[in-house]
Amino acid sequence: MNKVHAREGNHVVMDNLFTSIPLLNELSQKGIAGTGTIRENRLENAPLLPKKSMKKTSRGTFEYACSENLVIVKWNDNTAVSVATSKVKASSCVMAERWSSAQKKKIQVPMPQPLKTYNVHMGGVDLFDQFVSQYRIRILSKKWWWPLFSWGIGAALVNGWRLHRALGHDISLLQITRECSQEILGKFGIPSIGHGRSLVLQKNAFNQQRYDRKDHWLYKSDKQFGRCKNCERRSIYRCEKCQVPLHPECHKTYHIVS
């Protein structure tokens, strides 16, 4: 709370990673309201139907339990969802539009006000989680820290992509993820010794970089002459991005798909 500068009178909305009854009580003592989805194992024996039983009820069914400062609401939509709040009354409802697979049309479903409040304020976090999960790193490892590390890379890519778009650049998350991956592989990747799928993937990644028609500048190399990748004659010039020898007259031909 100190890091986000929450003050008395503020309303903090959070997801189920953070929400707990002790946290909401602590916030209430400081004059800060809190609302968030809460996991089933953090309900602390609140007199509510179990999740399995709640899922068998009709869509839109809800029940709630109250204490002096808190309200916990359990609502059945596509699945049972629980929300704890110290701000919003549970007795009031709004109508939410939902798609009915059985009726093949959109229908109106009663939604408790705490759920509505959560949905209004949590859009950014939910979208962030959705973007991170779209192109999640699939490499497996037995190291305990690997899931945290790989998630951090995904989060950094999403944040960088959103900042890039905020500056007026029209680029997709897939494209910026591909370009960053190619840049890292080009600088730090180790070529595979054997044959197989890894070599195919490496060649495909290089070809995508070769034909992207972006930032392929020629420069005069300080190294010895190399064999031009297009005509195989000796050349002192190199492509800055592909890092291969090329003649100025071969530059365009090499970077166009034949």
Residue pairs with C-beta under 8 A, 6 or more apart in sequence:
1 12
1 27
1 30
1 32
4 12
6 12
6 27
6 32
7 32
8 30
8 31
8 32
9 31
9 32
10 32
10 33
11 32
11 33
11 34
11 35
11 87
12 27
12 32
12 33
12 34
12 35
13 34
13 35
13 36
13 117
13 118
13 121
13 122
14 34
14 35
14 36
15 36
15 37
15 122
15 125
15 126
16 36
16 37
16 38
16 39
18 36
19 34
19 36
19 37
19 38
19 39
19 42
19 84
20 38
20 42
21 38
21 42
21 43
21 44
21 70
21 84
23 34
24 34
24 69
24 70
24 84
24 85
24 86
25 69
25 70
27 33
27 34
27 86
28 34
28 69
28 70
28 86
33 85
33 86
33 87
34 84
34 85
34 86
34 87
35 83
35 84
35 85
35 86
35 87
35 88
35 114
35 117
35 118
35 121
36 83
36 84
36 85
36 118
37 81
37 82
37 83
37 118
38 72
38 82
38 83
38 84
39 82
40 51
40 82
43 72
43 82
46 65
46 72
47 65
48 54
48 63
48 64
48 65
48 72
48 74
48 82
49 57
49 63
49 74
51 74
51 79
51 80
54 61
54 74
54 76
54 80
55 76
55 79
55 80
57 76
58 76
59 76
59 77
59 98
59 100
59 109
60 75
60 76
60 77
60 109
60 110
60 111
61 75
61 76
62 73
62 74
62 75
62 76
62 110
62 112
63 73
63 74
64 71
64 72
64 73
64 74
64 90
64 91
64 112
65 71
65 72
66 72
66 90
69 86
70 84
70 85
70 86
71 84
71 85
71 86
71 88
71 89
71 90
71 114
72 82
72 83
72 84
73 82
73 83
73 84
73 85
73 90
73 112
73 114
73 115
74 80
74 81
74 82
75 81
75 82
75 83
75 111
75 112
75 115
77 98
77 109
77 111
81 115
83 112
83 114
83 115
83 118
85 114
85 117
87 117
88 113
88 114
88 117
89 113
90 112
90 113
90 114
92 112
92 113
93 110
93 111
93 112
93 113
94 110
94 111
94 113
94 116
95 108
95 109
95 110
95 111
96 108
96 109
96 110
96 111
96 116
97 106
97 107
97 108
97 109
98 106
98 107
98 108
98 109
99 105
99 106
99 107
100 106
100 107
128 155
128 158
131 158
131 161
131 173
132 151
132 154
132 155
132 158
134 173
134 174
135 154
135 157
135 173
135 174
135 177
136 150
136 151
136 154
137 150
137 153
137 154
139 150
157 173
157 176
157 177
157 180
158 173
160 176
160 180
161 171
161 173
161 176
161 177
164 171
164 176
165 171
178 208
181 205
182 205
182 208
182 209
185 202
185 205
186 209
186 243
189 202
191 202
192 198
192 199
192 202
206 242
209 241
209 242
210 242
210 254
210 255
211 255
211 256
211 257
213 255
214 241
215 240
215 241
216 239
216 240
216 241
216 242
216 251
216 255
217 239
217 240
217 241
218 237
218 238
218 239
218 240
218 246
218 248
218 251
219 237
219 238
219 240
220 236
220 237
221 236
221 237
221 238
221 245
225 234
225 235
225 236
225 245
226 234
226 235
226 236
226 238
226 244
226 245
227 233
227 234
227 235
227 245
228 234
228 235
228 245
228 246
228 247
228 250
229 244
229 245
229 246
229 250
229 254
230 246
230 247
230 250
230 253
230 254
231 247
231 250
233 247
234 245
235 245
235 246
235 247
235 250
236 245
237 245
237 246
237 247
237 248
238 244
238 245
238 246
239 246
239 251
239 254
239 255
244 254
246 254
